[in-house]
Amino acid sequence: ILKGMYKFKTSDKKKKLKHRAQLMGAGPIMNQVLKAQQLLEKYDVAADVWSITSFKELRRDGLETDRWNRLHPASKPKKAYITECLENEEGPVVIASDYMKILPDGLAPWSPKPIVSLGTDGFGRSETREALR
């Protein structure tokens, strides 16, 4: 949790479905991510749900890892925490956020798979959170 993310819920359909996805959410949007997990199972996609506790911490860790690797070229390269978490997982990574897409997009350099970001870009402040979702 302190490092910025953790696996919240593994799909119950892990061995039964041939397609997989990694769904991520932060804060109040997690309820929508859990609904998406259930919906995807109807389309034969097993989805694991990850909780992002801190976009800032994950990005800071990635930047520190990159810096350490640049300063120690002869040493075994370190991996960012998000890389360690996702490198053995299957399927695309989808991150849903109540913020603009630029926040989850900031993690892309350290994700071993491409990230698809879903955010509130283009919605005005007068909208309710429910309308944004």
N, CA, C and O atoms as CSV, one atom per row, in Angstrom:
chain,resi,resn,atom,element,x,y,z
A,1,ILE,N,N,0.837,-1.187,0.000
A,1,ILE,CA,C,0.000,0.000,0.000
A,1,ILE,C,C,0.884,1.253,0.000
A,1,ILE,O,O,0.610,2.203,-0.734
A,2,LEU,N,N,1.932,1.259,0.813
A,2,LEU,CA,C,2.785,2.435,0.931
A,2,LEU,C,C,3.594,2.700,-0.330
A,2,LEU,O,O,3.996,3.836,-0.578
A,3,LYS,N,N,3.836,1.668,-1.126
A,3,LYS,CA,C,4.627,1.840,-2.344
A,3,LYS,C,C,3.815,2.425,-3.488
A,3,LYS,O,O,4.386,2.815,-4.507
A,4,GLY,N,N,2.482,2.496,-3.341
A,4,GLY,CA,C,1.683,3.163,-4.355
A,4,GLY,C,C,0.634,2.313,-5.038
A,4,GLY,O,O,-0.256,2.864,-5.686
A,5,MET,N,N,0.699,0.986,-4.924
A,5,MET,CA,C,-0.330,0.147,-5.530
A,5,MET,C,C,-0.287,-1.252,-4.955
A,5,MET,O,O,0.733,-1.695,-4.428
A,6,TYR,N,N,-1.408,-1.937,-5.065
A,6,TYR,CA,C,-1.461,-3.346,-4.652
A,6,TYR,C,C,-2.615,-4.020,-5.385
A,6,TYR,O,O,-3.559,-3.364,-5.827
A,7,LYS,N,N,-2.521,-5.341,-5.507
A,7,LYS,CA,C,-3.590,-6.085,-6.160
A,7,LYS,C,C,-4.755,-6.166,-5.193
A,7,LYS,O,O,-4.640,-6.743,-4.112
A,8,PHE,N,N,-5.871,-5.588,-5.584
A,8,PHE,CA,C,-7.054,-5.501,-4.738
A,8,PHE,C,C,-7.902,-6.771,-4.828
A,8,PHE,O,O,-8.376,-7.293,-3.819
A,9,LYS,N,N,-8.082,-7.256,-6.067
A,9,LYS,CA,C,-8.917,-8.438,-6.258
A,9,LYS,C,C,-8.489,-9.176,-7.516
A,9,LYS,O,O,-8.471,-8.614,-8.611
A,10,THR,N,N,-8.146,-10.445,-7.337
A,10,THR,CA,C,-7.808,-11.296,-8.465
A,10,THR,C,C,-9.087,-11.864,-9.051
A,10,THR,O,O,-10.031,-12.164,-8.319
A,11,SER,N,N,-9.120,-12.010,-10.351
A,11,SER,CA,C,-10.307,-12.557,-10.999
A,11,SER,C,C,-10.573,-13.979,-10.518
A,11,SER,O,O,-9.653,-14.787,-10.395
A,12,ASP,N,N,-11.826,-14.268,-10.252
A,12,ASP,CA,C,-12.226,-15.620,-9.874
A,12,ASP,C,C,-12.193,-16.564,-11.071
A,12,ASP,O,O,-12.185,-17.783,-10.901
A,13,LYS,N,N,-12.174,-16.012,-12.265
A,13,LYS,CA,C,-12.245,-16.801,-13.501
A,13,LYS,C,C,-10.876,-17.033,-14.126
A,13,LYS,O,O,-10.788,-17.260,-15.332
A,14,LYS,N,N,-9.824,-16.983,-13.349
A,14,LYS,CA,C,-8.456,-17.019,-13.854
A,14,LYS,C,C,-8.199,-18.146,-14.858
A,14,LYS,O,O,-7.609,-17.898,-15.910
A,15,LYS,N,N,-8.618,-19.356,-14.567
A,15,LYS,CA,C,-8.288,-20.485,-15.426
A,15,LYS,C,C,-9.361,-20.784,-16.465
A,15,LYS,O,O,-9.106,-21.525,-17.414
A,16,LYS,N,N,-10.553,-20.223,-16.304
A,16,LYS,CA,C,-11.661,-20.563,-17.189
A,16,LYS,C,C,-11.721,-19.696,-18.451
A,16,LYS,O,O,-12.233,-20.154,-19.473
A,17,LEU,N,N,-11.218,-18.470,-18.411
A,17,LEU,CA,C,-11.320,-17.558,-19.540
A,17,LEU,C,C,-9.975,-17.383,-20.227
A,17,LEU,O,O,-8.931,-17.392,-19.575
A,18,LYS,N,N,-10.004,-17.224,-21.555
A,18,LYS,CA,C,-8.730,-17.150,-22.290
A,18,LYS,C,C,-8.158,-15.742,-22.396
A,18,LYS,O,O,-6.970,-15.587,-22.678
A,19,HIS,N,N,-8.969,-14.717,-22.178
A,19,HIS,CA,C,-8.484,-13.340,-22.260
A,19,HIS,C,C,-8.318,-12.771,-20.858
A,19,HIS,O,O,-9.053,-13.131,-19.939
A,20,ARG,N,N,-7.332,-11.868,-20.703
A,20,ARG,CA,C,-7.066,-11.256,-19.400
A,20,ARG,C,C,-6.868,-9.763,-19.569
A,20,ARG,O,O,-6.526,-9.279,-20.648
A,21,ALA,N,N,-7.091,-9.040,-18.471
A,21,ALA,CA,C,-6.840,-7.598,-18.426
A,21,ALA,C,C,-6.455,-7.226,-17.002
A,21,ALA,O,O,-6.795,-7.926,-16.048
A,22,GLN,N,N,-5.746,-6.121,-16.873
A,22,GLN,CA,C,-5.370,-5.563,-15.574
A,22,GLN,C,C,-6.074,-4.221,-15.451
A,22,GLN,O,O,-5.776,-3.287,-16.196
A,23,LEU,N,N,-7.002,-4.126,-14.518
A,23,LEU,CA,C,-7.752,-2.892,-14.300
A,23,LEU,C,C,-7.233,-2.201,-13.052
A,23,LEU,O,O,-6.986,-2.850,-12.035
A,24,MET,N,N,-7.068,-0.899,-13.125
A,24,MET,CA,C,-6.565,-0.132,-11.979
A,24,MET,C,C,-7.460,1.059,-11.717
A,24,MET,O,O,-8.020,1.657,-12.635
A,25,GLY,N,N,-7.580,1.389,-10.449
A,25,GLY,CA,C,-8.370,2.544,-10.066
A,25,GLY,C,C,-7.828,3.136,-8.785
A,25,GLY,O,O,-7.058,2.507,-8.059
A,26,ALA,N,N,-8.249,4.365,-8.525
A,26,ALA,CA,C,-7.801,5.064,-7.323
A,26,ALA,C,C,-8.986,5.761,-6.687
A,26,ALA,O,O,-9.756,6.444,-7.361
A,27,GLY,N,N,-9.125,5.584,-5.385
A,27,GLY,CA,C,-10.162,6.292,-4.637
A,27,GLY,C,C,-11.566,5.876,-5.008
A,27,GLY,O,O,-11.837,4.688,-5.185
A,28,PRO,N,N,-12.477,6.854,-5.131
A,28,PRO,CA,C,-13.892,6.556,-5.344
A,28,PRO,C,C,-14.189,5.820,-6.651
A,28,PRO,O,O,-15.228,5.170,-6.765
A,29,ILE,N,N,-13.315,5.911,-7.615
A,29,ILE,CA,C,-13.549,5.260,-8.905
A,29,ILE,C,C,-13.415,3.732,-8.805
A,29,ILE,O,O,-13.794,3.013,-9.729
A,30,MET,N,N,-12.875,3.241,-7.684
A,30,MET,CA,C,-12.702,1.793,-7.510
A,30,MET,C,C,-14.015,1.034,-7.635
A,30,MET,O,O,-14.031,-0.088,-8.141
A,31,ASN,N,N,-15.113,1.624,-7.184
A,31,ASN,CA,C,-16.405,0.945,-7.325
A,31,ASN,C,C,-16.741,0.703,-8.794
A,31,ASN,O,O,-17.297,-0.339,-9.142
A,32,GLN,N,N,-16.407,1.657,-9.650
A,32,GLN,CA,C,-16.653,1.503,-11.079
A,32,GLN,C,C,-15.714,0.461,-11.689
A,32,GLN,O,O,-16.106,-0.279,-12.591
A,33,VAL,N,N,-14.495,0.407,-11.203
A,33,VAL,CA,C,-13.526,-0.578,-11.692
A,33,VAL,C,C,-13.996,-1.992,-11.338
A,33,VAL,O,O,-13.875,-2.908,-12.152
A,34,LEU,N,N,-14.524,-2.168,-10.141
A,34,LEU,CA,C,-15.047,-3.477,-9.735
A,34,LEU,C,C,-16.254,-3.875,-10.585
A,34,LEU,O,O,-16.423,-5.051,-10.906
A,35,LYS,N,N,-17.088,-2.912,-10.949
A,35,LYS,CA,C,-18.204,-3.201,-11.844
A,35,LYS,C,C,-17.697,-3.590,-13.232
A,35,LYS,O,O,-18.255,-4.477,-13.878
A,36,ALA,N,N,-16.637,-2.922,-13.682
A,36,ALA,CA,C,-16.044,-3.251,-14.982
A,36,ALA,C,C,-15.489,-4.679,-14.983
A,36,ALA,O,O,-15.586,-5.383,-15.988
A,37,GLN,N,N,-14.906,-5.104,-13.854
A,37,GLN,CA,C,-14.399,-6.467,-13.744
A,37,GLN,C,C,-15.535,-7.466,-13.971
A,37,GLN,O,O,-15.369,-8.431,-14.716
A,38,GLN,N,N,-16.666,-7.244,-13.344
A,38,GLN,CA,C,-17.821,-8.140,-13.506
A,38,GLN,C,C,-18.352,-8.109,-14.934
A,38,GLN,O,O,-18.702,-9.149,-15.493
A,39,LEU,N,N,-18.411,-6.931,-15.517
A,39,LEU,CA,C,-18.897,-6.790,-16.886
A,39,LEU,C,C,-17.991,-7.519,-17.872
A,39,LEU,O,O,-18.478,-8.191,-18.781
A,40,LEU,N,N,-16.678,-7.391,-17.699
A,40,LEU,CA,C,-15.739,-8.038,-18.617
A,40,LEU,C,C,-15.866,-9.561,-18.585
A,40,LEU,O,O,-15.661,-10.223,-19.603
A,41,GLU,N,N,-16.198,-10.109,-17.441
A,41,GLU,CA,C,-16.358,-11.563,-17.350
A,41,GLU,C,C,-17.489,-12.054,-18.237
A,41,GLU,O,O,-17.445,-13.188,-18.713
A,42,LYS,N,N,-18.492,-11.232,-18.468
A,42,LYS,CA,C,-19.584,-11.596,-19.378
A,42,LYS,C,C,-19.096,-11.695,-20.819
A,42,LYS,O,O,-19.713,-12.362,-21.650
A,43,TYR,N,N,-17.976,-11.019,-21.108
A,43,TYR,CA,C,-17.381,-11.042,-22.449
A,43,TYR,C,C,-16.138,-11.942,-22.495
A,43,TYR,O,O,-15.278,-11.776,-23.360
A,44,ASP,N,N,-16.056,-12.875,-21.578
A,44,ASP,CA,C,-14.953,-13.851,-21.506
A,44,ASP,C,C,-13.588,-13.203,-21.298
A,44,ASP,O,O,-12.595,-13.645,-21.876
A,45,VAL,N,N,-13.536,-12.168,-20.483
A,45,VAL,CA,C,-12.271,-11.520,-20.123
A,45,VAL,C,C,-12.124,-11.578,-18.605
A,45,VAL,O,O,-12.938,-11.013,-17.874
A,46,ALA,N,N,-11.093,-12.255,-18.140
A,46,ALA,CA,C,-10.791,-12.286,-16.709
A,46,ALA,C,C,-9.971,-11.038,-16.390
A,46,ALA,O,O,-8.949,-10.787,-17.029
A,47,ALA,N,N,-10.406,-10.271,-15.423
A,47,ALA,CA,C,-9.728,-9.013,-15.087
A,47,ALA,C,C,-9.329,-8.994,-13.620
A,47,ALA,O,O,-10.141,-9.267,-12.736
A,48,ASP,N,N,-8.063,-8.669,-13.375
A,48,ASP,CA,C,-7.581,-8.443,-12.021
A,48,ASP,C,C,-7.729,-6.954,-11.723
A,48,ASP,O,O,-7.551,-6.115,-12.606
A,49,VAL,N,N,-8.052,-6.640,-10.485
A,49,VAL,CA,C,-8.234,-5.236,-10.093
A,49,VAL,C,C,-7.103,-4.820,-9.157
A,49,VAL,O,O,-6.803,-5.502,-8.177
A,50,TRP,N,N,-6.487,-3.691,-9.479
A,50,TRP,CA,C,-5.400,-3.119,-8.686
A,50,TRP,C,C,-5.865,-1.790,-8.113
A,50,TRP,O,O,-6.567,-1.030,-8.781
A,51,SER,N,N,-5.478,-1.514,-6.890
A,51,SER,CA,C,-5.763,-0.223,-6.273
A,51,SER,C,C,-4.497,0.624,-6.311
A,51,SER,O,O,-3.441,0.201,-5.841
A,52,ILE,N,N,-4.612,1.809,-6.869
A,52,ILE,CA,C,-3.488,2.740,-6.863
A,52,ILE,C,C,-3.691,3.684,-5.688
A,52,ILE,O,O,-4.618,4.494,-5.677
A,53,THR,N,N,-2.824,3.570,-4.714
A,53,THR,CA,C,-2.921,4.415,-3.530
A,53,THR,C,C,-2.191,5.738,-3.710
A,53,THR,O,O,-2.486,6.709,-3.014
A,54,SER,N,N,-1.225,5.784,-4.655
A,54,SER,CA,C,-0.498,7.034,-4.872
A,54,SER,C,C,0.168,7.046,-6.251
A,54,SER,O,O,1.174,6.371,-6.469
A,55,PHE,N,N,-0.402,7.817,-7.172
A,55,PHE,CA,C,0.242,8.018,-8.467
A,55,PHE,C,C,1.597,8.690,-8.258
A,55,PHE,O,O,2.580,8.355,-8.919
A,56,LYS,N,N,1.631,9.642,-7.328
A,56,LYS,CA,C,2.853,10.396,-7.059
A,56,LYS,C,C,3.977,9.473,-6.577
A,56,LYS,O,O,5.117,9.600,-7.024
A,57,GLU,N,N,3.665,8.557,-5.680
A,57,GLU,CA,C,4.678,7.646,-5.146
A,57,GLU,C,C,5.190,6.705,-6.230
A,57,GLU,O,O,6.390,6.434,-6.292
A,58,LEU,N,N,4.309,6.207,-7.080
A,58,LEU,CA,C,4.733,5.320,-8.166
A,58,LEU,C,C,5.639,6.057,-9.149
A,58,LEU,O,O,6.639,5.505,-9.608
A,59,ARG,N,N,5.294,7.299,-9.469
A,59,ARG,CA,C,6.134,8.082,-10.389
A,59,ARG,C,C,7.480,8.416,-9.751
A,59,ARG,O,O,8.520,8.329,-10.404
A,60,ARG,N,N,7.457,8.800,-8.466
A,60,ARG,CA,C,8.706,9.109,-7.771
A,60,ARG,C,C,9.612,7.888,-7.752
A,60,ARG,O,O,10.814,8.008,-7.990
A,61,ASP,N,N,9.054,6.714,-7.474
A,61,ASP,CA,C,9.831,5.486,-7.466
A,61,ASP,C,C,10.429,5.201,-8.843
A,61,ASP,O,O,11.587,4.798,-8.947
A,62,GLY,N,N,9.643,5.411,-9.895
A,62,GLY,CA,C,10.153,5.203,-11.248
A,62,GLY,C,C,11.300,6.142,-11.584
A,62,GLY,O,O,12.302,5.724,-12.164
A,63,LEU,N,N,11.154,7.414,-11.220
A,63,LEU,CA,C,12.216,8.386,-11.482
A,63,LEU,C,C,13.476,8.066,-10.685
A,63,LEU,O,O,14.586,8.171,-11.208
A,64,GLU,N,N,13.307,7.675,-9.419
A,64,GLU,CA,C,14.466,7.301,-8.596
A,64,GLU,C,C,15.151,6.057,-9.141
A,64,GLU,O,O,16.378,5.964,-9.119
A,65,THR,N,N,14.373,5.111,-9.624
A,65,THR,CA,C,14.950,3.892,-10.214
A,65,THR,C,C,15.755,4.238,-11.457
A,65,THR,O,O,16.874,3.756,-11.629
A,66,ASP,N,N,15.190,5.071,-12.324
A,66,ASP,CA,C,15.916,5.506,-13.526
A,66,ASP,C,C,17.220,6.208,-13.161
A,66,ASP,O,O,18.256,5.958,-13.778
A,67,ARG,N,N,17.171,7.075,-12.171
A,67,ARG,CA,C,18.367,7.809,-11.753
A,67,ARG,C,C,19.422,6.854,-11.221
A,67,ARG,O,O,20.595,6.972,-11.576
A,68,TRP,N,N,19.024,5.906,-10.372
A,68,TRP,CA,C,19.976,4.942,-9.823
A,68,TRP,C,C,20.611,4.136,-10.955
A,68,TRP,O,O,21.820,3.904,-10.940
A,69,ASN,N,N,19.822,3.712,-11.927
A,69,ASN,CA,C,20.346,2.928,-13.047
A,69,ASN,C,C,21.323,3.742,-13.897
A,69,ASN,O,O,22.309,3.195,-14.392
A,70,ARG,N,N,21.065,5.038,-14.072
A,70,ARG,CA,C,22.003,5.885,-14.821
A,70,ARG,C,C,23.318,6.068,-14.073
A,70,ARG,O,O,24.383,6.103,-14.689
A,71,LEU,N,N,23.251,6.186,-12.742
A,71,LEU,CA,C,24.452,6.419,-11.943
A,71,LEU,C,C,25.241,5.145,-11.661
A,71,LEU,O,O,26.386,5.216,-11.213
A,72,HIS,N,N,24.651,3.992,-11.915
A,72,HIS,CA,C,25.313,2.707,-11.667
A,72,HIS,C,C,25.216,1.809,-12.901
A,72,HIS,O,O,24.590,0.750,-12.847
A,73,PRO,N,N,25.832,2.227,-14.017
A,73,PRO,CA,C,25.683,1.465,-15.267
A,73,PRO,C,C,26.294,0.063,-15.216
A,73,PRO,O,O,25.874,-0.810,-15.976
A,74,ALA,N,N,27.253,-0.167,-14.358
A,74,ALA,CA,C,27.891,-1.482,-14.287
A,74,ALA,C,C,27.132,-2.452,-13.373
A,74,ALA,O,O,27.398,-3.654,-13.393
A,75,SER,N,N,26.208,-1.948,-12.589
A,75,SER,CA,C,25.434,-2.787,-11.672
A,75,SER,C,C,24.201,-3.356,-12.367
A,75,SER,O,O,23.777,-2.882,-13.421
A,76,LYS,N,N,23.645,-4.382,-11.743
A,76,LYS,CA,C,22.395,-4.948,-12.248
A,76,LYS,C,C,21.315,-3.873,-12.129
A,76,LYS,O,O,21.137,-3.296,-11.056
A,77,PRO,N,N,20.585,-3.594,-13.230
A,77,PRO,CA,C,19.563,-2.537,-13.181
A,77,PRO,C,C,18.441,-2.869,-12.194
A,77,PRO,O,O,18.007,-4.015,-12.077
A,78,LYS,N,N,17.993,-1.841,-11.497
A,78,LYS,CA,C,16.845,-1.992,-10.608
A,78,LYS,C,C,15.574,-1.828,-11.435
A,78,LYS,O,O,15.596,-1.276,-12.535
A,79,LYS,N,N,14.474,-2.315,-10.884
A,79,LYS,CA,C,13.177,-2.181,-11.538
A,79,LYS,C,C,12.262,-1.317,-10.676
A,79,LYS,O,O,12.278,-1.396,-9.448
A,80,ALA,N,N,11.474,-0.500,-11.345
A,80,ALA,CA,C,10.481,0.303,-10.637
A,80,ALA,C,C,9.424,-0.634,-10.054
A,80,ALA,O,O,9.204,-1.728,-10.574
A,81,TYR,N,N,8.781,-0.208,-8.987
A,81,TYR,CA,C,7.791,-1.039,-8.312
A,81,TYR,C,C,6.644,-1.434,-9.245
A,81,TYR,O,O,6.197,-2.581,-9.223
A,82,ILE,N,N,6.168,-0.500,-10.057
A,82,ILE,CA,C,5.071,-0.819,-10.974
A,82,ILE,C,C,5.515,-1.872,-11.987
A,82,ILE,O,O,4.712,-2.711,-12.396
A,83,THR,N,N,6.769,-1.837,-12.390
A,83,THR,CA,C,7.307,-2.838,-13.308
A,83,THR,C,C,7.308,-4.203,-12.644
A,83,THR,O,O,6.890,-5.192,-13.245
A,84,GLU,N,N,7.776,-4.257,-11.406
A,84,GLU,CA,C,7.797,-5.523,-10.666
A,84,GLU,C,C,6.395,-6.106,-10.521
A,84,GLU,O,O,6.205,-7.315,-10.655
A,85,CYS,N,N,5.425,-5.259,-10.250
A,85,CYS,CA,C,4.049,-5.727,-10.048
A,85,CYS,C,C,3.429,-6.275,-11.326
A,85,CYS,O,O,2.685,-7.255,-11.278
A,86,LEU,N,N,3.719,-5.663,-12.461
A,86,LEU,CA,C,3.010,-5.991,-13.692
A,86,LEU,C,C,3.770,-6.871,-14.680
A,86,LEU,O,O,3.181,-7.348,-15.650
A,87,GLU,N,N,5.061,-7.096,-14.455
A,87,GLU,CA,C,5.834,-7.786,-15.480
A,87,GLU,C,C,5.383,-9.224,-15.740
A,87,GLU,O,O,5.565,-9.722,-16.850
A,88,ASN,N,N,4.812,-9.891,-14.769
A,88,ASN,CA,C,4.361,-11.271,-14.969
A,88,ASN,C,C,2.851,-11.387,-15.140
A,88,ASN,O,O,2.314,-12.493,-15.195
A,89,GLU,N,N,2.172,-10.257,-15.223
A,89,GLU,CA,C,0.721,-10.257,-15.411
A,89,GLU,C,C,0.399,-10.257,-16.899
A,89,GLU,O,O,1.188,-9.781,-17.716
A,90,GLU,N,N,-0.761,-10.792,-17.238
A,90,GLU,CA,C,-1.177,-10.880,-18.637
A,90,GLU,C,C,-2.229,-9.833,-18.956
A,90,GLU,O,O,-2.990,-9.404,-18.088
A,91,GLY,N,N,-2.256,-9.431,-20.222
A,91,GLY,CA,C,-3.300,-8.554,-20.717
A,91,GLY,C,C,-2.970,-7.085,-20.629
A,91,GLY,O,O,-1.986,-6.685,-20.005
A,92,PRO,N,N,-3.818,-6.275,-21.271
A,92,PRO,CA,C,-3.599,-4.832,-21.267
A,92,PRO,C,C,-3.847,-4.226,-19.886
A,92,PRO,O,O,-4.510,-4.826,-19.040
A,93,VAL,N,N,-3.306,-3.036,-19.677
A,93,VAL,CA,C,-3.461,-2.301,-18.422
A,93,VAL,C,C,-4.370,-1.106,-18.678
A,93,VAL,O,O,-4.080,-0.264,-19.528
A,94,VAL,N,N,-5.473,-1.038,-17.936
A,94,VAL,CA,C,-6.412,0.075,-18.055
A,94,VAL,C,C,-6.491,0.757,-16.698
A,94,VAL,O,O,-6.791,0.115,-15.691
A,95,ILE,N,N,-6.219,2.070,-16.670
A,95,ILE,CA,C,-6.257,2.827,-15.420
A,95,ILE,C,C,-7.388,3.843,-15.487
A,95,ILE,O,O,-7.415,4.699,-16.371
A,96,ALA,N,N,-8.319,3.744,-14.547
A,96,ALA,CA,C,-9.424,4.690,-14.458
A,96,ALA,C,C,-9.150,5.659,-13.312
A,96,ALA,O,O,-8.719,5.260,-12.231
A,97,SER,N,N,-9.408,6.937,-13.570
A,97,SER,CA,C,-9.116,7.958,-12.572
A,97,SER,C,C,-10.184,9.036,-12.583
A,97,SER,O,O,-10.766,9.337,-13.625
A,98,ASP,N,N,-10.439,9.616,-11.415
A,98,ASP,CA,C,-11.323,10.780,-11.319
A,98,ASP,C,C,-10.576,12.062,-11.690
A,98,ASP,O,O,-11.138,13.154,-11.615
A,99,TYR,N,N,-9.338,11.929,-12.079
A,99,TYR,CA,C,-8.514,13.067,-12.473
A,99,TYR,C,C,-8.300,13.028,-13.988
A,99,TYR,O,O,-8.829,12.152,-14.673
A,100,MET,N,N,-7.542,13.960,-14.493
A,100,MET,CA,C,-7.226,13.981,-15.916
A,100,MET,C,C,-6.323,12.801,-16.267
A,100,MET,O,O,-5.612,12.276,-15.410
A,101,LYS,N,N,-6.358,12.389,-17.536
A,101,LYS,CA,C,-5.591,11.226,-17.986
A,101,LYS,C,C,-4.086,11.402,-17.838
A,101,LYS,O,O,-3.347,10.417,-17.811
A,102,ILE,N,N,-3.633,12.624,-17.745
A,102,ILE,CA,C,-2.200,12.865,-17.640
A,102,ILE,C,C,-1.608,12.247,-16.373
A,102,ILE,O,O,-0.427,11.900,-16.348
A,103,LEU,N,N,-2.412,12.109,-15.331
A,103,LEU,CA,C,-1.919,11.526,-14.082
A,103,LEU,C,C,-1.545,10.050,-14.272
A,103,LEU,O,O,-0.404,9.688,-13.986
A,104,PRO,N,N,-2.443,9.190,-14.736
A,104,PRO,CA,C,-2.020,7.807,-14.977
A,104,PRO,C,C,-1.027,7.678,-16.129
A,104,PRO,O,O,-0.197,6.769,-16.126
A,105,ASP,N,N,-1.099,8.572,-17.110
A,105,ASP,CA,C,-0.140,8.529,-18.218
A,105,ASP,C,C,1.292,8.736,-17.732
A,105,ASP,O,O,2.240,8.307,-18.390
A,106,GLY,N,N,1.449,9.392,-16.584
A,106,GLY,CA,C,2.783,9.615,-16.018
A,106,GLY,C,C,3.463,8.340,-15.555
A,106,GLY,O,O,4.654,8.358,-15.244
A,107,LEU,N,N,2.731,7.231,-15.500
A,107,LEU,CA,C,3.311,5.950,-15.094
A,107,LEU,C,C,3.754,5.106,-16.288
A,107,LEU,O,O,4.417,4.084,-16.112
A,108,ALA,N,N,3.397,5.521,-17.480
A,108,ALA,CA,C,3.658,4.736,-18.691
A,108,ALA,C,C,5.119,4.320,-18.896
A,108,ALA,O,O,5.358,3.198,-19.342
A,109,PRO,N,N,6.104,5.168,-18.592
A,109,PRO,CA,C,7.485,4.740,-18.842
A,109,PRO,C,C,7.911,3.485,-18.076
A,109,PRO,O,O,8.858,2.811,-18.482
A,110,TRP,N,N,7.236,3.165,-16.990
A,110,TRP,CA,C,7.652,2.031,-16.161
A,110,TRP,C,C,6.704,0.848,-16.247
A,110,TRP,O,O,6.942,-0.181,-15.615
A,111,SER,N,N,5.642,0.977,-17.013
A,111,SER,CA,C,4.720,-0.140,-17.187
A,111,SER,C,C,5.279,-1.067,-18.265
A,111,SER,O,O,5.633,-0.603,-19.349
A,112,PRO,N,N,5.363,-2.371,-17.983
A,112,PRO,CA,C,5.880,-3.292,-18.995
A,112,PRO,C,C,4.906,-3.504,-20.152
A,112,PRO,O,O,5.268,-4.100,-21.166
A,113,LYS,N,N,3.688,-3.024,-20.006
A,113,LYS,CA,C,2.673,-3.112,-21.055
A,113,LYS,C,C,2.104,-1.711,-21.284
A,113,LYS,O,O,2.135,-0.870,-20.385
A,114,PRO,N,N,1.588,-1.464,-22.479
A,114,PRO,CA,C,0.989,-0.143,-22.715
A,114,PRO,C,C,-0.178,0.127,-21.766
A,114,PRO,O,O,-0.940,-0.775,-21.419
A,115,ILE,N,N,-0.298,1.385,-21.358
A,115,ILE,CA,C,-1.363,1.804,-20.465
A,115,ILE,C,C,-2.446,2.524,-21.265
A,115,ILE,O,O,-2.151,3.377,-22.102
A,116,VAL,N,N,-3.698,2.171,-20.996
A,116,VAL,CA,C,-4.833,2.907,-21.524
A,116,VAL,C,C,-5.407,3.678,-20.340
A,116,VAL,O,O,-5.822,3.081,-19.346
A,117,SER,N,N,-5.429,5.000,-20.450
A,117,SER,CA,C,-5.902,5.844,-19.350
A,117,SER,C,C,-7.314,6.336,-19.611
A,117,SER,O,O,-7.640,6.788,-20.708
A,118,LEU,N,N,-8.144,6.239,-18.583
A,118,LEU,CA,C,-9.502,6.780,-18.632
A,118,LEU,C,C,-9.601,7.845,-17.551
A,118,LEU,O,O,-9.463,7.551,-16.363
A,119,GLY,N,N,-9.838,9.075,-17.967
A,119,GLY,CA,C,-9.892,10.170,-17.002
A,119,GLY,C,C,-11.046,11.099,-17.291
A,119,GLY,O,O,-11.939,10.777,-18.074
A,120,THR,N,N,-11.023,12.245,-16.657
A,120,THR,CA,C,-12.131,13.193,-16.750
A,120,THR,C,C,-11.844,14.329,-17.731
A,120,THR,O,O,-12.500,15.369,-17.662
A,121,ASP,N,N,-10.904,14.164,-18.624
A,121,ASP,CA,C,-10.572,15.211,-19.585
A,121,ASP,C,C,-11.817,15.649,-20.354
A,121,ASP,O,O,-12.582,14.811,-20.832
A,122,GLY,N,N,-12.017,16.959,-20.473
A,122,GLY,CA,C,-13.118,17.487,-21.249
A,122,GLY,C,C,-14.403,17.694,-20.470
A,122,GLY,O,O,-15.372,18.222,-21.015
A,123,PHE,N,N,-14.433,17.291,-19.209
A,123,PHE,CA,C,-15.630,17.499,-18.397
A,123,PHE,C,C,-15.414,18.713,-17.512
A,123,PHE,O,O,-14.348,18.873,-16.918
A,124,GLY,N,N,-16.410,19.556,-17.424
A,124,GLY,CA,C,-16.302,20.768,-16.619
A,124,GLY,C,C,-16.434,20.496,-15.140
A,124,GLY,O,O,-16.917,19.440,-14.732
A,125,ARG,N,N,-16.007,21.444,-14.344
A,125,ARG,CA,C,-16.081,21.309,-12.889
A,125,ARG,C,C,-17.529,21.300,-12.388
A,125,ARG,O,O,-17.792,20.875,-11.263
A,126,SER,N,N,-18.457,21.763,-13.209
A,126,SER,CA,C,-19.844,21.809,-12.756
A,126,SER,C,C,-20.494,20.425,-12.765
A,126,SER,O,O,-21.564,20.248,-12.182
A,127,GLU,N,N,-19.882,19.465,-13.400
A,127,GLU,CA,C,-20.415,18.113,-13.439
A,127,GLU,C,C,-20.268,17.437,-12.080
A,127,GLU,O,O,-19.335,17.728,-11.332
A,128,THR,N,N,-21.175,16.551,-11.774
A,128,THR,CA,C,-21.039,15.739,-10.563
A,128,THR,C,C,-20.105,14.585,-10.849
A,128,THR,O,O,-19.888,14.239,-12.010
A,129,ARG,N,N,-19.558,13.992,-9.828
A,129,ARG,CA,C,-18.684,12.828,-10.018
A,129,ARG,C,C,-19.425,11.695,-10.723
A,129,ARG,O,O,-18.861,11.008,-11.575
A,130,GLU,N,N,-20.684,11.508,-10.363
A,130,GLU,CA,C,-21.464,10.442,-10.997
A,130,GLU,C,C,-21.616,10.696,-12.498
A,130,GLU,O,O,-21.548,9.762,-13.297
A,131,ALA,N,N,-21.821,11.956,-12.879
A,131,ALA,CA,C,-21.930,12.301,-14.298
A,131,ALA,C,C,-20.596,12.116,-15.012
A,131,ALA,O,O,-20.566,11.773,-16.194
A,132,LEU,N,N,-19.491,12.343,-14.300
A,132,LEU,CA,C,-18.170,12.157,-14.911
A,132,LEU,C,C,-17.911,10.686,-15.218
A,132,LEU,O,O,-17.246,10.357,-16.200
A,133,ARG,N,N,-18.437,9.812,-14.378
A,133,ARG,CA,C,-18.212,8.380,-14.559
A,133,ARG,C,C,-19.064,7.863,-15.697
A,133,ARG,O,O,-19.019,6.674,-16.010
